[in-house]
Amino acid sequence: MPVERMRMRPWLEEQINSNTIPGLRWINKKKKMNFTDVPF
């Protein structure tokens, strides 16, 4: 039985917007195109 998974882009946007990963934030929040300071 296949496992339903969240796609990478929505997952990443959720992580950035929720501030759960310290240092991960939008460079341009309006465009939501780039992020910076990935701590891993």
CORFENLIN-V568682 format. One record per backbone hydrogen bond with DSSP energy under -1.0 kcal/mol. NH is the residue of the N-H (numbers start at 1). CO is the residue of the C=O. Records with the same first field share a line. If there is no record, write none. Layout:
BEGIN
NH = CO / CO
END
This chain:
BEGIN
11 = 7
12 = 8
13 = 9
14 = 10
15 = 11
16 = 12
17 = 13
18 = 14
20 = 15
24 = 21
25 = 36
27 = 34
32 = 28
36 = 25
END
